[in-house]
Amino acid sequence: MAVTAPDLKAFLLATPFFGGLADQSLDLLRSMLVERRFDPGATVVAEGEPGRSLFIIESGRLAVSKRANAGGIIPISVLERGDFFGEMTLIEMQNRSATVIAESPTVLYELTAQNLYACYKADIHAYVIVLQNINRELCRRLRRADDRFAGREVGDDN
């Protein structure tokens, strides 16, 4: 179902994914979103499966995990309202890098690679802003991962 909620625009502008977009550009991208609902325990995406879309979390809580070489499951992060995931498949055109499971009733907005390409064709400026927003978020995640790897808490300057 296409998204038409009146307060959706304010929510999207407040997310890292859509920040900085002009009204007309946001309206274009908003028209491309499809609402997806998941019950607690539902797998939204599975590590290794093909993926050609990303998701913005409107509500709910999701757990991100990866399979360990020994076969166990390694928790990676928890995602909540305003976060997005799945962007790596749009950038590198590879299979899903992790599994994402809904921990509570969840509402997501899906943007497919095909629709992102349509945005590129229709509004190159919006497309560039979206890519900058994705890159900014990927850099934040990389910094947090670096800090975890180094054994420091995020935000600890010591």
N, C-alpha and C positions, 0 to 999 in steps of 0.2 A: 504494500500500500504506500502511495506517495505521501510525503510528510507535508502537512498544511497547518499545524498548530500555530496559533498567533504568537505565543511566547517563545516559539522555537528560535526565532531570529536572535533574540537577546541571549538565549542560552548558547547558541553557536558562536556568536561573537565573543563570548566569555571563555571559550575553549582555546587551547593553544593552536589547534588546527586551523581555525577560521579567523584568528585575530588579525586585524589590520585590513580586512576586506571592505571595499566600498559596498553600499547597499545593493546596487545592481549586480555586482559580482556575487555577493552573498546570496541574493535571490536566485541567481542561476544555479549555483551549487546546491542550494537548499532544494530546488526542484528536482535534483538528481538523486537525492537521498531516499532510501527505502527503509522503513521501520522494520526491525526484527525484534521479536520477543522470545525470551528463553526462561524456562523454569529452573529452579535450583537443581544443580547436579548435571545440567545439560552441557554437552561439549559444544562450544561455539566454533572453534577451529581445532584441528588436531595436527600435532607436529608431523611433518613429512607430507601432508596432503597438499594438492595443488591449491593455490589461493590467488585470486585476482581481485581482491577488494580489501578495504580497510573499514574499521568500525569506530564510531564515536559513541561513548557511553553516555546515555541520557540519565539512566538510573540503574542501580544495582551494584553488585560487587563481584568481581571476577578474579580468579586465581590463574596465574601464568606459571607454567612449569615446563621442564625439559626432561627427556629420558637420559639417564646416566648410562655410560658404557656398560656398567655392571647390571643394568636392567632396572634400577630403581628410578624413582621420580625425584627431581630436584626442584623445590619451589624457587621461582625467580622473582615474582613480584605480585602485588595485589593492585588491581585497577578499579577506579570508581568514577563517579560522575565527572564528566569533562575530559577524562583521559581518552586517548585513542590508541588503537593497535591494528596491526596488519599492514602497516605502511611499507615494511621491508619487501613484501611480495610485489608491491607496485613499483618499487625502485629497481630491484634486482631481478624481478621475474623468476624467482626461485620458489620452491615449495615452502610451506609454513615452517617457521623456525622453532615454534613452541606450541604447546597445547594451552587453550584458554577455556576454563570451565566456569559457568555461572555458579556463584555461591549463594545468591539470593535471586528473587524475581528480577529480571534484567530487561531493559529496553535499550536497544542499540540502533544507530543509524548507519546504514551501509552505503559506501561509495565505491563503485566498481572502477576498475582500471579503464574500462570502456568509457564510462562517464567522465573520468578525469581527463581522458584524451579529448573528449568532446568539449570539455572546459578549455583545454589548450587551444583547440580550433576556434572557439567562440570568443574567448577572453584571455589572451596571453598574459596580461598583467595579473589577473586573478590566479592563473596557473603558477606564475613565478612566486607570488606571495605564498600560496599553499606549499610549494616546494621549499621555500625558505622556512616556513613554519615547521614542516616535517624535519628538515635538517637541524633546526634549532633544538627540537625535542630529541632527536637522535643524539646530538651532542650532549645534552643534559643527561641522558641515559648512560652514555659512554663515560662521562665524568663520574656518575654515581657508581658504575661498575668498576672503574679504576680505583675509586676510594675503597670500595668493598674488597677488591683484590689486594690493596695495600694494607688492609686491616684497619682502616680509619672509618669513623662514622661520617656520613655526609654532613658537611657544614663545620666539621672540626678542623680548625686551622693549625693545630699543633702537629 
